[in-house]
């Protein structure tokens, strides 16, 4: 497991892009359009859905939830969900 994580970190550290004939290496994140960016976004969002969002869907706090690739659209029942509830859940 540790070697797999190290391998992923090594791949992420090899992230470069060019802009106006200048080569840059971002401090964090993945460049848009990178072959691995869609896969990592999918892994992260599936994890987020399982650990945080599923609770809101199951408890009917979300009236509507839809995701397309890395875009999420949510309609909340404001009588059951407060801004602090969502903030506390996603920051823990």
N, C-alpha and C positions, 0 to 999 in steps of 0.2 A: 504494500500500500504506500509506504513512504517513498519508494523509488518511482511509483506512478505519479505521485504528487510532485516530486522533484522534476520528473520529466515534463509535466505540464507547465511548471514554473519556468523551466528552461525554454520551452516553446514560446511562452508569453513574453519572455525577456528579449526574444529575437523579433520584436515588432518594430518595423521601420516604415516610414512613408515619405514621399517627396511632395513638396509644394514649392512652386516657382523655382525649380532647379536647385532646391535646398533639401538635404536629407535630414529628417527628424526621427527621434526615438521618443515616443510618449512615456511619461513617468508612470502612468497606470492606464488600464483599459486596453481595449482591442480596437484597431483601426476599422472603421466601417468599410465593408467590402472585402475584408480579409476572409479567406476560406473557412477559418475556424470561428469567426465571430457569431455566425448564426447558430452553430452547434452549442457554443458556450451560453448564448442567450437562452436557448431552449432548455439546457440543463438547469440554469439558474431559475428560470421561470417555473419549470416543473417542480423544483424544490420549494419555491415560494408558494405555489398553489397547494402543495401537500402540507406544508408546515404552518401557513398563516391563512390563506384564502379559503381553504376547504371549510374551516370552522364557520366563517361568515356565510358561506353558501348553505351549509347544512342547517344553520340556525335561522335561516331565512332573513338575515340582515341585508343580504343583497337580493334585490328584486330581479336583477338581470346581471349576468356576468358573461363576457365573451372575450376571447383572445385570438388574435391573428398574428402569428409569428411573434413579434416582440411588442405588440400594441395591446393594451388591456382597456376594455370599456366596462364600466360598472355603474349600475343604478342602485343606490342605497335607499333603504327605508329609514328616513331621518328620525322617525319616532323610536327606532330601536338601535340605531348606530350613531354615535357621537364622534366628532373629530378626534377627541382624545382616545377613544377606543381603538380606532384605526391606527393612530400614531403609536400608541403604546404597543400594539400587537406587532407592528412592522419594525420597531426599533429594538425589540428584545431578542 
